[in-house]
Amino acid sequence: MDNAEYFKTFAVKWSDFDVNRHLRNTSYSEYATHVRMSFLEDHGYAYPVFEELQIGPILTQEDISYLKETQMNSELKVNMRILALSAEGSLFRLKHEFFQADGTLAARMLINGAWLDRKRRRPTIPPDGILQAFKQIPRDVNYDAGYFDATRIAARAKES
């Protein structure tokens, strides 16, 4: 597996900010979404392919930690690492980190996701090519192969 870092760099613009001059939480989400979808496109899964397959990725949880303020007219480098992947690829957990131009970590986002069958409106198992693409996402040092084991999912559900 190629474990080279995958990232995109974004020019932070005026419309990405709120009235308090804070980068909007939705801006972080949009940047992260662009990174994920760019990765899939780079691995042969552009939007028309998802239309043909009638499936698409969905988020089931998104958690953002804001660490440092980001200024207007600056740049953010956003990476992506995989934290967990179910055996058949239907569930995934990713981490995005948002770095300022000087390397300062500005924010961290953790997401849980799944694949949606757009006709049945239910979770589904993606084609093997998508699973193989996800196996190319750089692994985080905290990768947890057992995160999606049924007993651990049940234990987390009891905790919440």
Beta strands, then each sheet from edge to edge (+ up, - down):
strand 1: 6-11
strand 2: 55-66
strand 3: 75-85
strand 4: 91-100
strand 5: 105-117
strand 6: 122-123
sheet 1: 1+ 3- 4+ 5- 2+
sheet 2: 1+ 3- 4+ 5- 6+
end
